[in-house]
Amino acid sequence: MNQGGFDKICIDLCPKIINATMVVFSSMANTPQFMPTAQKFHYQFNLRDFAAIIQNMLLAQGALYKGNPLGIIRMWAHECHRVWYDRLINDPDR
């Protein structure tokens, strides 16, 4: 089976990345602080956000991350920031 050029270390991170994404998503979706209000109407976190993160992770080129699992983790953090963090409007929410 073709693993997209990723080494075993990076492949082993896949379930952990998915679980971490689920934890972050569940925390944001179930916390009253992140519920939509009149001022925070764009705080609507749904499975599209989750899918966007995973989908963009799948676009990674394995050759660039050989022997660099920290690079994959940094990419995941970047995607989380891009999808979720950029929507947050005030410092307490961030």
Secondary structure, DSSP 8 states (H G I E B T S, - for coil): ---TT--HHHHHHHHHHHHHHHHHHHHHHH-GGGS--STTTT----HHHHHHHHHHHTT--GGGGTT-HHHHHHHHHHHHHHHTGGG--STTT-
